[in-house]
């Protein structure tokens, strides 16, 4: 069978005239390559052009036309015959036969163009465009058209060495036609032909007849493509399978034959880790291994035209595996012996490794089962004690055994995490924390010797599945989430965080090599997941164990990815907007490592810079008042010169607005009154007076008129105007008083620094933030101080705006 024709290359530039219905020659949707099938059943490229469909008078029907993109000449003119079978393959290929030995293909550059032409073909033939084949594939040759379907069928040449070439040609010519394939398969079945061919194979090998062996390769490969279960049963029988593999060793395209039989008989060894008493089961295992080997190693990779022809081979292997799993599952003695030997201390290491590898392969086979059968399979393993057995195996020294046990554990967690959770909670009542199954898994993750931590990544994924509340069950009597998370934080969390706590006792990580950094990044990833999903369990743990302070030590790591993991952990906590967390952050001054990292990063525009700014921007946008005040009061001096973003100046403005409201609670209440009158409306409808107000011409409104609906304005003018006027007078008085006080302070040169923050940057001087007293509105050098001309977000500006809005 031929390979799939390649798609045309992408258009770089083109020119040319018309020729595509409803488009130009530059329309890439209709750009195609035209292929014809040659005698060797290979596709020949006939040129690239643009396809259209239109009525051709000479052909008396709708036709496909392809004009060459180079000179506009006609590459193809083919009438859409109502009875021709057109096939659409791989979304961009249309294939059909014009005559007995003249196959054509159009390979489209774009799927859209293929779909358009396919719709035209289906329209002519009266078919639904959703089909991939417009007609049943029936060979329309003259010879077969008048064949009586009840006739005996295809007559095979006699099975002789001298006629192998003729047989090979017959098989090759029958493959394109489903009707001929059917007849060939029946003839091969009825005459016991395959066994005769395999006898000739022995003769050819004895005579070293290479030409004959090459013909046999083509014949046997062709028989595989007939896709018949009955033929497979003959070919894969105990007496025939090795000879079939032998035939497939002599590929004509290779200069030297392959040694598949030698590998299967001498290199590949069948090990019975537990004796199998059932001969049928044993034979089935041998057969499945060999057929899988044929599919994976012996047969060439199928082309596009052949890929559906091997579906029965896939099914044969699939059902064999289902049968093997079922037969082993029913053999209670076998499984009992397996688990007994696995956990027996007297079992030697080599034997135990074989037992674990068998169990791993057994679980892998189960993935082919239907969901109902898979349920029964894992229930059987659970009843046999697979989890206690894994616990014993994971505690052993052999790394290969532990690795295989981890793979088995992953199958169980993916299948049923609740079953694993139930087991570990039950065992916690009897065993110490050190030997709990989950703690063994965490230890293997921590002790992974792979430089890339491949095993640790897999184990972290399993732990994440186990602690994910989304897959936990809730019943009337109990909730799995409450019980399991209580267990996990009591018995397991200290094991998970041990490497983190051990590495962060100083101001910087005590070990900062790449492998340690990768491990800590994995642990932080899981802790960040817990912050998002575990609410009070993780909150209590973080605050009681001072975890965030320890995590932020990693901001000083030389590995940027680890420092970013630490920052992401803190960002997740701040994102919760939880005042318990906020108080903890402020009490321990946990912005200091972040500000240090920001300043040490300097003017570099990188992910660290952007991530830190985003964190402060979040605090500003969400108006988290406690954190805003804490950052400005303690770190403003360090951040005030950052002017390439407005984030920090915006934070200062927020802080000063908060101060105003605290100093003047009446103003705050007045603003809320204004907001209430202006905004608190039913979202679904506009009240009449609002509609009247929106319809009022702006010119009719005096400058600075209050933005209050008319009916409310008359009612509230007296209430609102008087307090705001009084506030503005008090405000001016207070500003002048503060200026006098500050002038005296500056003349005397006294100020009381409270919090000092030192940074390891290129300069030797320490950056100190002013005391809270020196950060009061009006302090010298404060960008947000009232009355400082042109300062971003100055309070005087905002109050003047308020006055403009609320006074006439």
C-alpha positions, 0 to 999 in steps of 0.5 A: 500500500502506498504512503500518504502523499505529502502536503504542498509546501507553504506559499511564500509568494505567488502570482498568476491569473484566475482559475479558482471559483470565487477566488484568486490564484493566491488563495492558499485554501485551494492550493493543492498538489496532484498525485497519481499512483504508479505501477510500484504503488508509489505516489508521483507528484504531478505538480502544484496548483489551485483546485476549483469545481465547476460544470464542464460542458465537454464532460457533461457534469460537475468536475474538479479542475486544477490549474498549475500555479506556475503557468495556469496550465490544466493539471487535472480535469476530472468529472465527479462521477456519481458512483466513484468512491471518494475518500477523505483522509487526515483532513487534507487529502482526497483520494479516488480511482479514475480507472482500474489502475489509475488512482488520484490524490489531491493533497491540500495545503489547508483543511478549509479548502479540503472541506470545501471541495469535499462538500462539492463532491458530496453534493454531486453524489447526494451524500452527507459531508460528514462521511469520510467515504462517499461509496462502498469501496467496490472494485469496478474492474470489468472482470469483477463487475460481472463476477457472480458473488456466489462463485467460489471466489479467488483462485490461488496459484499452487503453492510452489517455490517457482510461483512465489512471485506470482503469489506476491503480485496477487496479494499486492493487487488485492489489497486496495479493493475490499472485495478482493481482500475478502476473497483472498482471505477466504481462499487463504483460510479454506486451503490451509495456504499459510502453512504451505507457505511456511513450508516453502519458507524452510526450503528457501532458507535451506537453499539460501534462496534470497529472492524467494525469501523476499517474496515471502516477506511481501506475501506475509506482510500483505496477509497481515494487512488483510486484517482477519482474525481467523488468519491471525489465529493460524499465524500466531499459533504455537507451531506457526508464529516463529516461522511467520517472524522468520519470514518477516526477517527478510525485508527486501529494503534492508541489505542484511536480514534481522535476527528476530528469532534469535532474540526471542529464543536466546535473549528474551527469557520467560520467568515464572516468578510464581509457578503458573499451573494453567498451561492455557494461561502460560501459552497465552502469555507467550503468544501475547509477548510475541505478537506484541513484539511483531507489532512493535519491532518486526512489522514496518511502521504502517503508512496512512493507507495501512493504519486502519488495516492493522486494527484487528492486530491491535484488538488481538493483543488487547483481548489477550491482555484482558484474558490474561488479567482475568485468568490471573485474577481468578487464581487465588492461590497464585495471588496469595503466594505472590503477596506472601513471598513479596512481604516475607523477609526470607525472600532473597533480593533478586526474587523480590525484584522479580516479584515486584516487576511482575506486579508492576506489569500486572497493574500495567496490563490492567489499564487495558480493562474496561472501567467495571473490570478494572474496579474488580481488579483493584478490589481484588488486589486491595483484598489481597493486601497490596497496600501493606505489601507496598509499605514493606517494599518501600521500606527496603534498601533496594532502589530498583525494588522501591522504584517499581513499588512507587510505580505500582503505588501511582496506579493505585492513587490514580485509580482510587485515592480514597482507598489509599487515604482510608488505609493510611488513616487506619494504619496511623492508629497502630504504627509510628509516624516514621513507617506510615506509607505516606511518610515513606513516599515523602522520604523517597521524594526527599532522598531521590538521587536523580540529579533531575529529580524525576522520581521526586516530581512523580511522587509530588504529583501523587501527594498532591492528588492525595491532599486534593479536596476536590477528589475527597468524598463527603457522606452524611456521617463524616467528611473525608476532607476533615478527617484526612487533612487532620491526619495529614497535618498531624502525622505527615506535614512535619516530614514534608517541611523538614528539608525546608526548615533544616535549610533556612535556619540562617539569613540565607539558605545553608545549602544552595546547590541545584539539586537541593534548590529543585527539591525545595521548589517542589516542596514549596509548590505543594505548600502553595497548593495547600494554601489555596485549598486547605484553609484553616489547616495550613493557616494554623501550621504556617502561623504556629511554625513561622513557615513564611519567614523560613520560606522567605529566606529562600529569596536570597537563593542564587537560583532565581527559580527557587526565589520566585517559588518563595515569592509565589508562596507569599503572593498566594497568602496575600491573595487570600486577603486574610487578616490573620495572615496579614497580622502575622506578616506585619508582626514579623516584618515579612516584607523585609526579605521581599524589599531586599530582593527587589533592591538587590535586583537593581534596575534589571527588568526581569521576572523577579522585578515584575513579580514583586511589583505585581504583589505590591500592585495587588495590595494597592488595587485591592486596597488591603489597608493594614498591609498598605499602612505597614509597607509605607510606614516601614519601607517607604524610604527604600521604595520612594525613588522607584518611579518607572511604575506608579505602584509605590506612589499609588500605595503612598496615596492610598495610605494618606487617604486612609490617614485622612479618614482616620483623622477626620471620621466625619469626612469619611461618613460624608463620602459614604453618604455621597456614595450612597446617594450616587451609586446605591441603586437597583442594578436592574433598572434606572430610577426616574430621577436618574434618567432625568439627571442623565438626560440633563444637558451638561451646559445647564449644570453650573461648574462644580455642581454636586453630582447628586440626582435632583430630588436628592439634592434639595433634600441633602444640600443642607446636610452635606454642604455645612460639614464639608465646608467646616472640614475644609476650613479646619484642613487649611488651619491644620496644614499651616500649623503642621508647617510651623511645627515641621519648620521648627523640627528641621531647625533643631535637627532632631528626628527619631529613627525607629526602623532601620533596614540595611541592604547588601547592595553596591553602596555602603550606606544603609537605607533607613525608613523614617519613623512613623512620626516623620511619615505624617502628611507634610513631612519634608521630602515625602512625595505625597505630602499635602501642599508639595507642588506637583507631587503625584497623588498629593492630598491637597489635589484630591481635596481640591477636587472634592471641593470642586465636586461638592460645592458651588 
